[in-house]
Amino acid sequence: MKKLLLIFLIVNSFLLSSCCNCGNEKNLIKGYITVIGNEPFTKLAINDGKKLFGIKCEKELYNKLMKEQGNYYVLEFDDAFQEDGVKYLNVINALQAKADKK
């Protein structure tokens, strides 16, 4: 009987943990694409109107966003970290967006 109860509790806890949406949260930021630093040491960044964040991403996406300076984007990121006094976002996806009207 105790074994059956133990098995029931283990299976039940597994089912409850697999049904939660804990891993489906997306980290999003909306702002305009810009660069920080001086040539030839410029780095890609996004300004959300309050803060400036550096952007780290794959080379193909980096090159695309460098051409999109001044345009508004929604960036999806999976990690944020501090490097050289700048907060960076590890960007995994970027979608062009319309600027907010003020």
N, C-alpha and C positions, 0 to 999 in steps of 0.2 A: 504494500500500500504506500509506504514511504517513497519507494522508488518511482511509483506511478505519479505521485504528487510532485516529486522532484523533476521528472521528465516533463510534466505538464507546465511547471513554472519556467523551465528553461525554454521550451518551445514557445510559450506565451510571450516571454520577454524578447525572444528573437523576432517574433512576428511584430510586436509593438515597435521595436527599434527599426525594423526594415520599412515600416509604413510611414515613418516621420519624414518630413521634408527638410530636415536639417541641412543636408548637403546641397540643396537647390537654391540657396540664397545667392543672388548676384550682387556683386559690388560694382556700382555704376557711378560715373561722374560725367557731368555735362559742362562743357566750356569751350573756349576757343583755343585752337592750336597755335602755339608760339614757340620761340626758341629762347634759351637763356645762355648767357656767357658771351664771350667775344670770339670772333674768327681767329684762328681756325678751330677753336675749342667749343663751338656752340653745341648745345644739347636740346633735344626736343622736350617740350613741356606743354601742359594744359593749364589754363587759367579759368577757374570756375566763378570768377567775380569776387571771390573772397581770398582765395589762396592760390599759390602757384605750385604745381606738382611736376616733377620730372617724369619722363616716360621712358620705360625700358620695354622693348618688344622685339619680335623677330625682325630681321633685316628688311624683308619685303614690306611689312606693315610700316616700319620706320621710314623707309623711302617714300611710301605713299603719303604718310602724314607730313613729311617735310615739305611736300609740294602743296599741302593743304593749309599752310600757315594763314591764320586769320579767319578760317572757316570754323563753324561750330560742329562739334562732334559729341557723341555719347560713347564713352570708353568703358568697356568691361574689363576689370582687372581681378586678379586672383591673389595678389600679395602687395603689400606696401612696406617699404623699408627706407631707412635713412642712410644717405651716402654723401660725404663731403658737405654736410650741413643742409642738404636738400632732401625733401621727402620724395621718393620715387614710387611710381606705380608700375607693377608688372602687368602690362596690358596684353590681353588675349584676343580682343575683338574691338572693332571701331565701326560706328555707324554715323554717317553724316546726319546732322540735325539742323533745325531752324533755330535762329537766335531768339531768345526771349524778348518780348516787347516790354519796354519800360515806360 
